[in-house]
Amino acid sequence: MHLSIAIPEAQVVEAPALLRIVRMAPAYDIEAGEQGAEYVAVFEDFPNSVEIVARLIEEAWDLRDVRST
């Protein structure tokens, strides 16, 4: 199962621990969009990375504009 979590750059500034966790993902990228840059953590086989995903969601819980697909 594929899972991507995108966090706007401005949110990463507010919660710097997020960047560390995003970099722990099996793959991550920085994408530019209309609203600015986003850090995107990519989990191609989500169940194998459930611990990292749980940490990422916990850190991002109160932030706005975080997206998952």
LINVEN-V964871 format. One record per pair of residues at least 24 apart in sequence whose ideal C-beta (glycine too) atoms are under 7 Angstrom apart, sorted by the first residue. I is the first residue (numbers start at 1). J is the second residue. D is the distance in whole Angstrom. If there is no record, write none. Layout:
# LINVEN-V964871
i:I j:J d:D
i:I j:J d:D
This chain:
# LINVEN-V964871
i:1 j:46 d:5
i:1 j:47 d:7
i:2 j:44 d:6
i:2 j:46 d:7
i:3 j:43 d:4
i:3 j:46 d:4
i:3 j:53 d:7
i:3 j:68 d:7
i:4 j:40 d:6
i:4 j:41 d:7
i:4 j:42 d:5
i:4 j:68 d:7
i:4 j:69 d:5
i:5 j:41 d:5
i:5 j:56 d:6
i:5 j:66 d:7
i:5 j:68 d:5
i:6 j:38 d:5
i:6 j:40 d:5
i:6 j:66 d:7
i:6 j:67 d:5
i:7 j:38 d:6
i:7 j:39 d:5
i:7 j:60 d:6
i:7 j:66 d:5
i:8 j:35 d:7
i:8 j:36 d:6
i:8 j:38 d:5
i:8 j:65 d:5
i:9 j:36 d:6
i:9 j:37 d:4
i:9 j:38 d:7
i:9 j:39 d:7
i:10 j:36 d:7
i:11 j:63 d:5
i:11 j:65 d:6
i:11 j:66 d:7
i:12 j:39 d:6
i:14 j:63 d:7
i:15 j:59 d:6
i:15 j:63 d:6
i:17 j:59 d:5
i:18 j:59 d:5
i:18 j:60 d:6
i:21 j:52 d:7
i:21 j:55 d:5
i:21 j:56 d:5
i:21 j:59 d:6
i:22 j:56 d:7
i:24 j:52 d:5
i:25 j:49 d:7
i:25 j:52 d:6
